[in-house]
Amino acid sequence: MSRMSTELARIALNGPTMGTRWSALFFGGGDIDKEAVRRALQAAADEVDEQMSTWKPDSDLMRLNAAPVGEWVAVPAQLAAVLGLGIKIGRASGGAFDIGMGDAVTAWGFGPGEAAPERIRAAMNAPRRAAHETLEIDGTHVRKTAALALDLNGIAKGYGVDRLHETLRDHGIADALVGIDGEMRATGIRPDGEAWTIAVEAPDPERRTPHSILALKDAAVATSGDYRHWVELRGRRLSHTMDPARGAPLIASPASVTVVARTCAEADAWATALMVLGPDRGAALARRTGLDALFLLRDEDAKIRGVGAGRLFSDEPETISSAGSVQLAARGRSGFQ
């Protein structure tokens, strides 16, 4: 399939997954069986959901959660890989990203049930050991060495995006943009030779507007924020991002953190970790580890201020290596202060 061919048609596919929708955008000729590609993409998304959902009592993750401490449990290779990546990023972030926060997520009402005061007290008072300290993986066998409630909401959608990417690649589609609920991965280029463009959303709970526009090639982007997924408890709006140190939602956090990485699973997990760490410690860690991250902060007058880390979000955007060619194509009106 020639990238520059004038015969290429725009093909946009989507479907339900993880309480939201997946999407895929690419260009192709008449030889592409769009329905076969759509079915394959849906199957890939469904597989991730069936393995990693905390909303499905019979998912592989919930089966692992229900297993006794110390018992080795056979899990699918995909789940083992995501657990392994979660442990790796948990350790690298000093525990800011912790896939063992399932009890707190459920207690505060971000799971299938409502918030429950007695469970909230239990989650906040429980002695905590991070998942990277209490979960062992041997190939496709996993065991807990201490009581642990696993939750992959901070990484599963990103991994699902990576599976969409792999599915298109398996169908011979080399240039595409795929996503789940704002987590995106760009592969190759558009037919006009330009990079794919993706908006970084302004952290406004009332409307959807772009803060800035990214041009991505062979890279993934994910954003974690306090303005879309939240619950209201006793008149207070609480972010869905958990503070592992407290077993409770973050109290003071950036409005959002956007991370660009090689894979969407990595971008997803690191965006959560940097939300927990905040702009000072988070930006310092991002610079040490070579991450490209954008922190959007609310000033006292409600204006949005940006703090960047890495070459992409510096004042002079450059091309970055392992994540492909990425440039800051435009800035929203709030810009960087």
N, C-alpha and C positions, 0 to 999 in steps of 0.2 A: 504494500500500500504506500503510494508516494505521498509524502507529507505535503508537498506543494501542489498536488493535483487539484484542478478546479472541479473535478467530478465528486469530491468528497461532500457528503451530507452531514449535517450536525445531528448527532444521536444523543438523546438525553433519556436515561432510564432511572427508575426509582422504585422503592418498595418499602414495606414496613420492617422495622427491626428495633429491638430494645426500647420500646415505647416511643420511638421517633421514626425517622425514615432515613434510608440510605439513598445515595444518588451517584450517578456515573455520567460523565459527559465526555464524548469523544467524537471523532469524525471518521466516516468510513464510506466505502462504496456499496454498490448493490449486492456484493457477494457476502456481506455480513448478515448472519441470521440473528436479527435483533432479539427475537423471542428466546432463542437458545441462550444467548448471552444474558438476557434478563433472568432466565431461570437459574443459570449458573451463579449469578451474583446473589440472587435471593437465597439459594442453597448455602452459599458461603456465609452470608450474614446469619441465617438461621442456625447454622452449625455453631458459630461463636456464641449466640444467645443460648442455645440449648446446653452448651458446656459451662458457661460462665455466669448465667443469670442467678441473682439472689431472689428473683420474683417467681422462679419456677422451682417448686419443692423437689422435683426429680432431676434437676440439673446435676451435672458432674461435680460442680463446685459445692452444691448443697449436700451432695452425698459425702464429699470429703469433710464438710463441716460437721456432719452427723457422726462421723467415724470416731471411735474412742481414741483418746490420746495414746500415742505410741504404736498404733496400728498402721502398717503400710497399706496404702490404698492405690490401686491401679487407676490411672487417669489417662484421658486422651493426650496425645503428644502436643496438641495445640495448647491445652490447659496447662500442661507441665511447662511449656515454654513461657507462657505469660506469667505463671507463678515465679519462674526463675528470673525473669526480667524484673518483676516487682520486687523480689528480694534484692537483686543487684542495685536497683535505683534506691530502694529503701536504705541500704547500707551506704551508698554514695552520698545520700542526702542527709545522713546522720539521723535517720528515722523520721524525717519530715514527710516522706511518702511511706505509708504503712498500709499494706493490704490486709492487716489484721484488725481493722476498725469496724467489723461487721456489727458487733454488739452496740456500738455507739450510733452507727448509721441507723439501725433499726429503732433504737430507743428514742432518738430525736425525730422520728417520723419520716425519714428519707427512704425507708424500705416499703414493703407491701402494707404495713399497718400504720396506725396513728401513733403520734408521740405518746409516751406513757411515763408519768413522773417517777414511778418506782423503778422503771428500767433506766431512766436518765440518771437517777441517783446511783444505781448499781454501776453503770458505765463510767461515771465520773469518779467513783470511789474504788473501782477495781484496780488492783496492782497490775501494771501493764509491762509486758515484754513484747518488743516489736516482732513482727512476723519474720524478719530476717534473722532473728535470734532463736525462733521457735519452730521453724518449718524446715524440714529436710527433704531434698529431692534427689532421687537416684533414678535417672532415666525417666521413665513414665510411672514411677512409683513415688508417692509422697506420704509423709507422716508428720503429725504435729507432736512436738515434744512437751507441749504445755497446752492448756485450754486456749483455744483460738477460734474466733469467728471471722472467716475470710470474706472479703468484699472486694470485687475487682472493678467497681464503678469508675475508678480513676485511671483505668488503663484498658478496659475491655473494648470500649468504643474505638479507641485508637487502633487496637489490634484488629478490630473488625474492618476498619478502613484499609489496613495493610492486606487483609485477606481479599478485599475487593480488588485492590491493585494487582495481587497475584493472580486472581481469577481472570482479569482482563489480559494480563500478560500470557497466561496459558491459552487464551483464545487468539493470540497473535496481535493484540492491540497494544502498541508500544507507546502511544501518546494519548494521555487521558487525565482527567481530573475526577477523583472519587472522594466521597465524604459521608460522614454520619453526624448529623446534628452539629455541624460547624467544624468538626475535626476533618481536615482535608489532607489529601496527598496528591501531588502533581507528578506526572511522569512524562518525560519528553517535552514536546512543544506543540503549539497550535499549528494548523496548516499554513498560516501566514509567517511562520518562523518565530513568532513571539512566544514569550513565556506565558504560562497560565496566570491569571490575576485573581487574587483572593482578598476579600475585605476583612480587615480586623475591626470587629464590631465595637462601637462606642458603648461603654458600660451604662446604658440607659434602660431601666426596667420598663419604661412606658412606651418606647418605640425602638425600632431597629434602624440605626444609621451607622455608616462607616466612620471609624476614626482615621484609618489609613488603609492604603491598598498595597498588598504585597505582590510582586511578580515572582513566581516560583517555577523552578525546573528541577525535577528529580529531588524533591524535598517534601516534607510534611509539616503541617502546622496545626497546633491545638491551642485552645484558649480555655482557661479556668477563670470563673468570675463569680461575683456575689449577686448578680442582677437577674438571672434567669431561673435558677433552681433554688428555691428557698421554701421554708415553712414559716407560718406565723404562730407564735406561742406566747400567750399572755400579752398580746399587743405588740410583740417584738418580731421583726423579720429576721430570720436566722439563715445564714448561708449554709449550703449543703456541704461545704468543705470542712472536714473534721480536723481538729487540733489533736494530734496523737498524745501530746503531753497532758491534755485535760480530759480527753474522752468526750469532747463537746465541740459545737461549731466554733469557728474562728470568731473572735470578738473584734479585733482590729486587723484588717487585712487589706491588700490592694483591691481596687475595684475589679481588676482583672490582670491576668498574666498570660501572655502569648509566647509560645516557644516554637521555634523552627528546628527540626531535627531530621535525621536521615529517615527514620520510620515514624509513623504516626503513633504507635504504641509508646515509643520513647518520648515524643513530644507531649502526649497526653499525660503520662506519669510525671514528667518534669514540670509541666505547668501546675499540677496539683502541689508538688513539693515546694515550688517557689512561692505559690500562694501562701503556704503555711509559714515559710521562712520570712516573707515580707521583703520589701524593696532593698533594705540594707544588707542583711545576711544573704538574701536570695540572689541579688545582683553580684555580690562578691563570690558566691559559690558558682554562679553561672560563668563568670569570667575565669575562675580557676579551672573549671571543667570544659571550657570551650563551647558553652551553650550560647545560642542567640536567643535573647529573651527581651520582651517589652513589658514593663510594669506600668499600668495605668492607675493613677492615684487620684482620689478626690481631695481637693483642698477644702478648707473651712467654708469657702464661699461656693462650694459645689462645682468649681471648675475642675476639669480633668488635666492632670499633669503627667507627662510620660518620663519614665526612667528606663534607659536602654542598657543592655549588656551584650557584648559580642560585636562582631564586625557589622552584622546586618542592621542592628539598631543603634549604631553609633551615628555621629553627625555626618560622617562620610561613608555611606553604605558601600560595601565591597562584595565581591564574589567570595563565597565560602566553599571549602573543599568538600568534605564528606557529605554534606547535605545538598550538594549540587549548586547550581547558579541561582542565587536569590538576591533580589534587590528591593529596596523600598521605593516603589514606583511613585507614590504620592502620599501626602500627609493630609489628614483631616484638618478642619479649622482649628481644633484645639492644639494640634501639633505637639512638638516637644518643647518643654520649658527649660 
